[in-house]
Amino acid sequence: MQPVVTVGLDGSPESLAAARWAADEAEKRKLALRLLHAWPLLAPEPTGVPSEVDQNYWAKRLVNTARAELQAHHPGLSIVGDLVAEDAQNALIQAASESEMTVLGSRGLEPVESYFLGDVSMPVVARAERPVVLVRAETPEEGAPPAPASRVVVALKLHGSSDDLLDFAFHTAAARGVPLLAVHGRSVPLHARVPWGVDHDATEELTRDAQKELSKALRPWREKYPQVTVTDSIRLASPAKAVVRAAEGAALLVVGRRAHRHGLPPHLGPVAQAAIHHGSCPVAVVPHG
């Protein structure tokens, strides 16, 4: 199968924004684009039936309209439509295992109680074997052109394997021709706190140690992608807050999650949760060992 970027398409503003983002990314990576629309009630493909009695007419129209728009903006891009008579969640998880990345629409969320529990995107993010990117609907201020996105941001924990995460982040920055910012957030430990604030000697030592670890983690990837300008940042704040703040104005925020282990339920950590629910830019969630 030809390497593809798959986007889940349901006609919502969020999924159309995801399709536009996916088309741009597929073109930059020199991959094909797959527009996937899944619905359990799709009928078997009819032959020689006029459109007014074709039960799949609206599903076909949805995919064909999106494909026509995207092809007009990306004339050299290979775009295929795919109608699947299956539950959307299952179809997307399967598609994710066959794709370089899967791109889904994500609703903007503000209050905690608005978290979209039960939405298709979250189970796919938690279970997919390959990277999944969540894109919100485009909502630029009226009359204002969209601000140019200047960088890719990657969140690093500095313990455990991060090769898949860094490979995806560096590859994306290289494909887009933008700099990469690697961010590590670390909460100030209790022993470094004093009644009037923090012990600066303790925090300087903490920052210095973390900087060494971060530089070590990035070194082989700087060598592999010499064309990518890389900066790094140690932020003494909760990792979730540090990452969300660092991603303001970014082209993409890349966060990791532990790959699903047999016998354990799918799980998203606090940094991935914060990025998905509060990040202001597209968020890529990359499973890693």
Number of C-alpha atoms within 10 A of each C-alpha: 5 9 15 23 28 30 30 27 29 20 15 13 17 20 23 23 23 27 27 20 21 27 29 18 20 25 18 15 17 16 19 22 27 26 25 20 25 22 16 11 12 16 12 10 10 11 7 6 10 9 10 8 9 15 16 17 13 11 18 16 11 16 20 15 12 18 20 13 11 21 15 10 12 16 11 11 19 16 22 15 18 17 17 18 15 15 14 21 18 14 19 28 21 15 23 25 15 18 23 18 26 28 32 29 26 26 20 17 15 10 8 9 8 11 16 15 10 8 12 18 23 19 18 22 30 23 21 23 21 21 25 29 25 26 28 24 17 12 9 10 8 6 6 7 8 10 9 9 13 16 23 25 30 26 29 23 18 16 9 9 13 21 15 15 23 22 14 18 26 27 16 23 25 20 16 18 16 19 19 23 23 23 22 25 23 19 13 18 12 8 10 14 14 10 6 6 8 15 14 12 10 15 17 11 11 17 18 13 11 20 17 10 14 21 15 12 18 18 10 11 18 15 10 12 15 11 14 21 16 20 13 16 17 19 19 17 14 15 21 21 20 21 28 22 13 21 25 16 18 21 20 27 29 27 26 24 23 17 18 18 11 7 6 7 9 17 17 20 13 14 22 26 18 16 25 29 20 19 25 20 20 24 28 27 26 27 23 18 14
